[in-house]
Structures are given as structure tokens and as C-alpha cells.
Amino acid sequence: MRHRLLLFAGVAVLAVGPASAETLRDALVRAYSTNPTITGQRASLRATDEAVPLARADGLPSAAVDARYSEDFQQAANQFFAPARSVTGQASLSVPLYAGGAVKNSVRAAKTRVEAGRANLRGTEAQLFTDVVAAYLNVIRDEAIVELNGQNVRALEVNLQATRDRFEVGDVTRTDVAQSEARLAAAVGQLRGSEATLIASREFYIRTVGAAPESLEQPPPLPGLPDNADAAVAVALENNPTLIAARRNSDAAGFDARAARAQRLPQVSTFLGGNYFNNLSSQNAGNVSVNSGSGASAGVQMRIPIYQGGAPAANVRRARALESVAIEQVTATERAVIEQARAFFANWQSSLRVIEAAETQVSANRLSLEGVRAENSVGTRTILDILDAERELLNAQVTLVTARRDAYVAGFALLAAMGRAEARDLGLDGGPLYDPDVNYRRVRGGLWDWSDGARAAPVASSTANTPAQTPVVTKPLDPELQRGVDTGPANPDR
């Protein structure tokens, strides 16, 4: 049984919050149902399913009826006894008996490619969910950064006003005012840049999820993460869908090579045929031939290839070369999976360490800012010291929210590399999960030539009517990142 994550266990817990709040699980469910990347991959898999009945059809009976009506407008002189009008009909049935293993191996190759297609669909799910997680956390991060920059601007505005007041009473110089003005202008520019980044993140969220982000809740913790890189690699080598797909494609290429060798072997089939003709009484009176008749025949036929210009050998060599390509692709994919698992594990661990350091840095910088302001009030610190302390605190806070985002995304990407970040792993029960076996069972044994299936129609939702996003943030900052606005230097005259 595949490992099942409890990432979204306890739906009631995740539902707690404002009615308009959106959880990560909500975003994943919506993307799973409406994202065009995954709906397109499902359609691609359905096309791959059809390769099985196509391969099997070469080994099944085939029947045909030919009919012809002809009328001579002018007869040649030497065609005196030929009928002027005639109707002919012929029915035939052919049943292959032996094709040198071509049909059997072609069917095996087709079935194996269906397995590869299902693995590719799993990989598409995992990649889509990784993109959704990244988009979700990007919005949360960038909203926090906008709020932090706005908080910094408000603090610098208060600081500038206090500095101007002190300049008027001669407590500071014009240089102090200029420094405050320059730092405020830089903070405003930084705020505008962070707002543009937030808009871009929200638009990417719409592209990925299919709807505008509402008030996004913090995501739940990621369970099931490995203790070390070796454990991650071991699971990835067994469960990674891209690697599984490469292995199945390699197996299918081997069946293709076997099918190619069958071109040099005899082929045996049985046949049954019947014919009918009617001259429609169009023969001359002197012609005593019958005007109509019928016949039937049956038998066995064998085709033994003797020489085909070297084509069979070329096809076998090509199939074997393609099999070698597929084998090497397995090794290349395996290397990539190992690299991803180790890199994502390292990124996850690194981000956790950055979070710890950033939390300490934020706490220390907050105390430092308070101390610098107090020391400035007694003349032992300059305005520039205050401005530098403000900037260091902002940078530490931005580092913290960025590291939290990076840790979560890296952790989820690690789960995806391990093959544990797909719909069934995440328990997305917002609707019936897509079952690729349903379509396969429906078409694999199809014998009817007139079963066309449903017409192609769009499944994914359009985002054309989604309004353009703005940088407005309505969700308050995390309390540990908040600080009072009135943080200007103390007025010694108070």
C-alpha cells in the first residue's frame, strides 16, 4: 500500500477561521479539478490508452464488403459478348493465425506505455501541487513583505517628522533631516517594488489555481518528511513517478525490438470469401452465358518473407538503438531524482536553520532598535544609527518570512521527489479523484468500429474574467512581526 500522508487530516481543523478564508487544501482541490496542465495530461493518457486496442486490432479478424456497378456507354468492337451493365459484390473475412509474435509484443509495448503514461500523470499531479504550494506560499510571503515595508515606511515617516521637529529647535542638523528623508524615499521605493511583486504572485496564483487568492490561511505542518538525505533517496528511487515512467518506457522499447524481429518470420491467416455478379440482362441475345451467379471460397494462406531489401534488419537495429536510448534515459532520470531528493532535503534543512537564525535576529534587532532610540534621546546615538537599526530590523523580518516560505516549499518539493505528494497521498476528497483505469477498461477491449467517444470539450476553467490583482493587503501581520508605528526618537523637551 502506498504511503499515505496525513497532510490535510482533520478537515474540521482546517476549516476554522473566517468564512472567506482559503486554505491550502482548498487551493489544491481547485487546481486538481480545473488546471489545464493536469486536465491536458489526463487527455494525453487517454490517447495513450488507445494504443492497446490499436495494437490488438492487428491480431483480430477483419471483414469487408466490396460492391461495384458499371455501365458501358460505348463498347469496343472486340467486346461483343461483354455485358453493357453489371453489378458485382464481394465479401471477405480474414483471420490472422500467426504473425511471428508481432501482435503479442506490440500489445505488451502498448500496455507498458499505458503504465508509463499513468506514472507521467502522477508526476504531473505532483508538479502541479508543488506549483500550487509555491504560489500559495508566495502570496503569503509577499503580503507579509508588503506589510513589513508599509510598517517601515510609517515608522520612517514618524521618524522624519520627529527629526524635523528637533531640527527646528536646533537639537539636530540639516544632515540628520536629509538622511531621514533619503531613507524614507528608499523605503517608499522598496514598498512599491514589493507591491509589484505581490501583484505578480497573485496573478501566478490565479494562473495555477484558477481563482484569485482570498485571505490565505497558514498551511498545516508537513508530516512524513525523512530524517536524512539517504532515506529520502531510498524512497524516491522506489516511488518517484518520473523514474517509474522512464523504466516502463524502457520496457516498452524492449517489446518494440521483439515486434520488429517478427517482420522476418512467416505469417499465417485463414480467409473466407464470397462473390456475386449480375449482368442486369444487358448481354446480347446471342450470348448464352448466364446473367448472374455467385461463388464462395475458403482456405489458409502463408506468407514467407524471402528478401525485403534489408528493411527488417534496419527496423530491428533501429528498435534496439531506441531501446538503448530508453535504458540510458532511466539512468539519467535516476541521477536527476537522486540529485533532486538530496538538494531538496538540503534546502529544507538549510531553510529551517535560517528560520532559527532569523527569529533570533528579529528579536535582537527589535531590542537593538529600542536601545538605539533610547540612547539617541540622551545624545549618545545619531539619527543615522536609528535609521540603520530600522533597516536591519526590516531585513531580518523579510529574511524570516522568506525562510518560512522556502522551508515549506522545499519540504513539499522533497515529498514530491519521493513520490508522496499526489492527490491520493494528500487526501483531496473535495470530489471524486480521477481514475485513469476507468477509461482504460472501457477502451482496451473495444471491437466496435463506430465507437467514437465523447467530443472534445474544455475541462479547465478560464481566468479571463478574473479581475486584475492589486497590492492591497487586508490580513494583519503575524503578531511577532508587528511593532508600533510611533517609534520616532524621543523628544528631549518632553
Secondary structure, DSSP 4 states (H G I P E B T S, - for coil): ------TT--HHHHT-S-TTEE-HHHHHHHHHHH-HHHHHHHHHHHHHHTHHHHHHHTTS-EEEEEEEEEE-SS--TT-TTS-SEEEEEEEEEEEEEE-TTHHHHHHHHHHHHHHHHHHHHHHHHHHHHHHHHHHHHHHHHHHHHHHHHHHHHHHHHHHHHHHHHHHHTTSS-HHHHHHHHHHHHHHHHHHHHHHHHHHHHHHHHHHHHSS---EEPPPPP--S--SSHHHHHHHHHHH-HHHHHHHHHHHHHHHHHHHHHGGGS-EEEEEEEEEEEE-TT-S-TT--S-SEEEEEEEEEEEE-----TTHHHHHHHHHHHHHHHHHHHHHHHHHHHHHHHHHHHHHHHHHHHHHHHHHHHHHHHHHHHHHHHHHHHTTSS-HHHHHHHHHHHHHHHHHHHHHHHHHHHHHHHHHHHTT--SHHHHT--SSPPP-HHHHHHHHTT---TT---PPP---SPP-TTSPPP-----SPPPGGG---S--PPPPTT-
